Amino acid sequence: YATTRGRALVDRELYLPKSWTDDRERCRAAKISKYTKRYTEEFKRDAIALVDSSGKTVTAVAREFGISSESLRGWYRRAKADRGEGESGELTSAEREELKRLRKEVREQQHTIEILKKATAFFVKENGR
């Protein structure tokens, strides 16, 4: 979503490689907030497990862990989908990965088709001379 200042925000949070977030100078140069966090899979599993086992709300657990309730809500929703407990039509992580792979494959094939169309047009034109 573009802002008037020419910046974009994707899915409300910015996820970066750990090597970037640990390099304060690089973050400063890229104008990345020092508050951008990256959470380990273990941390996410612990937070999700606490929501499941404690009977507390996602918001309460998020507050305990010091994280955004929207982040935890997203992790929890994906974990439920992966366990087969998600909303109807919600994709599991494996399905999302497969969809991503298939979309990439389609893009590559479309690119190949465009190249072949241009090559065909070129050779038809050359043979017509």
Secondary structure, DSSP 4 states (H G I P E B T S, - for coil): -B-TTS-B-STTS----HHHHH-HHHHHHTT--TT-----HHHHHHHHHHHHHH---HHHHHHHHTS-HHHHHHHHHHHHHHTT-S-TTPPPHHHHHHHHHHHHHHHHHHHHHHHHHHHHHHHHHHHT-
